[in-house]
Amino acid sequence: MTLVVMVIGAVTIIGSACSSKGGTAAAPPSGATTTAPTTAAPTESESTAADSGEVTLVAPANASTLGFETTEVAAPAGKPFTITFENKDPGIPHNVVIYAGTDTSKDPVWAPKGNATVTGVGDTKYEIPALDAGVYTFTCSIHAAVMTGTLTVQ
């Protein structure tokens, strides 16, 4: 009888150790509910940027190989907005050109006059006319293969 009690005790201890070290999880109690993770709502700064009509794009040092600092930005639909473009890439020319959708082989919907560039370090403000709601692609006309991003107009 003592041997049986010892075996039951050992099995209980081993079972407890397994469940606390990654064993099978217990089912939630009856009536309990679980909630799936949800996607976070846009932060206040993201919403404010889209509503304010102010967008900032930065070409960091080595942008011609690293790309834009931020590759996803938003702007308001149906209202003109401003892109503040900062070129922090010493001695290297960059700019911003906007295309409808993702096809950059067609004519852009907006480009600086004469595809003017900012040779770093420097900055400029681009006044963008109102765009319809949708997804646009922005690139640097000189380094389009690497410097690209998405502009969501909503």
Long-range contacts (C-beta under 8 A, 24 or more apart in sequence): 46-74, 49-73, 49-74, 50-74, 50-75, 50-76, 50-152, 50-154, 51-76, 52-76, 53-79, 53-80, 53-81, 53-82, 54-81, 54-82, 54-84, 55-81, 55-82, 55-83, 55-84, 55-151, 56-83, 56-84, 56-85, 56-86, 57-83, 57-84, 57-85, 57-86, 57-96, 57-138, 57-149, 58-85, 58-86, 58-88, 59-85, 59-86, 59-87, 59-88, 59-89, 59-92, 59-94, 59-120, 59-140, 59-147, 60-88, 60-89, 61-88, 61-89, 61-90, 62-89, 63-87, 63-88, 63-89, 63-92, 63-94, 63-140, 63-143, 63-146, 63-147, 64-89, 64-92, 64-94, 64-140, 64-142, 64-143, 64-146, 64-147, 65-146, 66-146, 67-146, 67-147, 67-148, 67-149, 68-138, 68-140, 68-147, 68-148, 68-149, 70-149, 71-148, 71-149, 71-150, 72-149, 72-150, 72-152, 73-138, 73-149, 73-150, 73-151, 73-152, 74-151, 74-152, 74-153, 74-154, 75-128, 75-131, 75-151, 75-152, 75-153, 76-153, 76-154, 77-130, 77-131, 77-132, 77-133, 77-134, 77-153, 77-154, 78-130, 78-131, 78-132, 78-133, 79-130, 80-127, 80-128, 80-129, 80-130, 81-128, 82-125, 82-126, 82-127, 82-128, 83-125, 83-126, 83-128, 84-123, 84-124, 84-125, 84-126, 85-118, 85-123, 85-124, 85-125, 85-126, 86-123, 87-118, 87-119, 87-120, 87-121, 87-122, 87-123, 88-120, 88-121, 89-120, 89-121, 90-120, 90-121, 91-119, 91-120, 92-119, 92-120, 93-117, 93-118, 93-119, 93-120, 93-142, 94-118, 94-120, 94-140, 94-142, 94-143, 94-147, 95-140, 95-141, 95-142, 96-126, 96-138, 96-139, 96-140, 97-138, 97-139, 97-140, 97-141, 97-144, 98-128, 98-131, 98-136, 98-137, 98-138, 98-151, 99-136, 99-137, 99-138, 99-139, 100-134, 100-136, 101-134, 101-135, 101-136, 101-137, 102-135, 102-137, 103-137, 104-137, 104-139, 104-144, 104-148, 109-136, 111-141, 115-141, 117-141, 117-142
